[in-house]
Amino acid sequence: MLGDLMQTIGGLLDPHGPAVQSAQSYTPTDYSIHFFLQIAVILLACRVTGWAAKKWLGQPQVVGEMTAGILLGPSLLGLFFPSIQAALFPNETRNVLYVCAQVGVGLYMFLVGTTLRLDHFQSKAKSAAGVSAAGIVVPFLFAALITPYLLTVPGLFNAAIDPSSATLFMGACIALTAFPMLARIVNERGLANSALGTLTLTAGAFDDAVSWCVLAIVLATFGGGPGVALIAIVGGLGFTLFMIFAGRPLLAPLGRAVEARGAMSDTMLSIILMLFALAAFAMDAAGIHAVFGGFLLGVCMPRGMLTEEITRKITPITTLLVPIFFTYSGLNTRLDMVDSLALLALALGILAVSIAAKFGACWLAARLAGENNRTALGIGALMNARGMMELIIINIGLQKGIIGPTLFAMLALMAIVTTMMAGPLFELVYGRKARAAGELGALGSEEPGGSNAAPAAQLNI
């Protein structure tokens, strides 16, 4: 009996379903057992690394959480303890994590959208347009310069890909700004209700949307069919225009109903979540990304008690689900693929080009739009973060056979470094002087004056 008991405990994380194609399949109970254990490990890892990043490295909580995802993947846990990593995160359970990750990051971006100050956007529309355009055009020009050489290195790109598609893919990777990551950095730096924060989020959102549309074009030319690109561009643009011009009037009665009641009912919360799901579905189905659907819905939500109640009731959900997003991406990252000095030098070259193209272009565009040098440098520092949105794009490129594992690792390294440097660089060129002048509060606190900063503070996960 003791032997049977130990055998049962030892096989707790093994699949228990019938054999399918010579391998044991997973039952619903197997998925459930793994999921709850994964959640516990993910939350623990994210809290510990987030705390360590803030205490010892001066990084925002979000960077620590991103690092936790990498640590739980094959780059560390799988490298030193492969059997434990395989037992904890078997491939069969990753689809469950993927769906939870999309719900979490989509809800978070929905909350971010509710804090967006449209008056700031209107006052900074010229700067936002200039920064966004520069953040797209210049990276694609740099990509056109370096891609011909990358194509000569075996294993970086698929041998069947044409140079134009490879250039577009690299341009999308360099031009990308990590929108969810940027939003969390903006919130944690006390910029959510500032003109600078709104400008950066607006430009970052547009840059990301363009990058996803370019990716759709690459997929179309690489076998996805022209319908993929057409749906992504037309569908994404059509949904955005609909939300901007028709969404706000249609959503206005929800705000009046909550104001009249004095609180949000469970029925109203269900309606809000249903609308979020439909918005995320629309953007996902168009081939852009679910997060943009959530963000656009949040932007169009009536301000006042409705958005305050949304923040209060949905923030706890994101505390559970957002770390899953980082872990899922980390499970697909293999930093050990850069295993020679030549490849490391190439990876550092890609990193340098990416920083020069994004940071330099956004800084220059902000200066030409009339921003002072300190603000322009702050914008460039924030726009240079790429984070997990970069990992999502390069994962798609790897899965579709556009790039090989080595280039994937190089681009993943670029995403991590540019994200980790965003916060400290922003503090160096903008944050410290702004806090000393009383323009910003201390890190993690509300802005001076307080009343408009509460939603941003509540979004700190």
Buried (B, 14 or more C-beta within 10 A) or exposed (E): EEEEEEEEEEEEBEBEBEEEEEEEEBEEEBBEBBBEBBBEBBBEBBBEBBEBBBEEBEBBBBBBBBBBBBBBBBBBBBEEEEEEBBBBBBEBBBEBBBEBBBBBBBBBBBBBBBBBBEEBBEBBEEBBBBBBBBBBBBBBBBBBEBBEEBBEBEEBBBEEBEEEBBBBBBBBBBBBBBBBBBBBBBBBBBBBBBBBBBBBBBBBBBBBBBBBBBBBBBBBBBEBEEEBBBBBBEBBBEBBEBBEEEBBEEBBEBBEBBEEEEEBEEEBBEBBBEBBBEBBEBBBBBBBBBBBBBBBBBBBBBBEBBBBBBBEBBBEBBBBBBBBBBBBBBBBBBBEBBEEEEBEEBBBBBBEBBBBBBBBBBBBBBBEBEBEEBBBBBBBBBBBBBBBBBBBBBBBBBEBEBBBEBBBBBBBBBBBBBBBBBBBBBBBBBBEBBBEEEBBBEBEEBBEEEEBBBBBBBBBB
